[in-house]
Structures are given as structure tokens and as C-alpha cells.
Amino acid sequence: TAGRHVFCLNVDKGGFYIKSITFKLAPVISMPGTLEVEDFYLCSNGIDLIPGNGGTVLSNNAKNEWLEYTVNIAQTSNKYAYEATVSSAVDGSSFKMTLIDDNGNEKSLSTVTVPTAGLDNYQVKTGKIRNAISEGKQKLRITIVNGNCNIDNVKFTCTDVDGIDDVT
């Protein structure tokens, strides 16, 4: 929010130098569109972002860690799909995606099981969103169900056929 704020940096161990700290606004992600994992605005403790897959990825995560994003859903639809770019070296890694409205009501979108092929071997995992999505600004939360997966991004597409496709 606008105005004066107090920023506290708690140092629990010395031996380093901080030259500067840069703050940036977290973007509003458009849906349909691509959510880059590093564009969160709120997260639980323990979140690790590292270089990977040509950019920044979420890594070294544990069960119940989470990240929240502001999303603006362009159109109400019963048919959305996702493409998650992910990797894991451990069997059983997974995360879930939920939408949270202004009243705190959660709507489950999908649970993504991450294929095991190595931490640096990214794959695109596809699936369908199981519930209809309403348009407007909402929070999207990614929660780690079973840890040790890398998440690069999640692309959301609307799969409803819209308008006239063909006229003879």
C-alpha cells in the first residue's frame, strides 16, 4: 500500500555484506496466460527460488509450503487446461492449485503429479482444471503436497470454443 512503512531485516548469522535490496511489485497474472513461479506476492517460510531451466524455478520444497499469486481471469469458463513445466528426482512429488475468492472460499483446480526424470530434466505436465472458473481478480495458491519438485511455470488456457468457427 502507499505510504510510509518500516522494513526490518533480521540477521541470525554474520559473515556477509548487503550492498542493496530491491523491491518490485508482484505482477497480476492474466488467465489465460502463463504464471512464472517467481512472480508470487506471498509465501510460506522455506520457499527456495534457484536458477534453473533457463530462468528461475521453485526448488527444495517441502510438504505444505505454498505461494500465492494475484490472477485476473479474463472470462468465465467451464473448460480450462494447464501445462506445468516441472521436474523431480523423487517419486511421488506433487502440488495442488486452488483459487481463493475475496471471502476466503477455496476452489480446487487440480493436483499435479510431477514425473520423475531428474531435477534438471524438465517436462511439461498437462491436465484439465476440474471446476468452472469465474472471471475477475482472485488469488491462486500453489501448495506443495509431496515435496522435492521443481516448478518453473504453469500455463493456463481456456479450451471453450468461443464464437463462430466456420460459415459456409
Secondary structure, 3 states (H helix, E strand, C coil): CCCCCCCCCCCCCCCCCCCCCCCCCCCEEEECEEEEHHHCCEECCCCEEEEECCEEEEECCCCCCEEEEEEEECCCECCEEEEEEEEECCCCCEEEEEEECCCCCEEEEEEEECCCCEEEEEEEEEEECCCCECCEEEEEEEEEEECCEEEEEEEEEECCCCCCCCCC
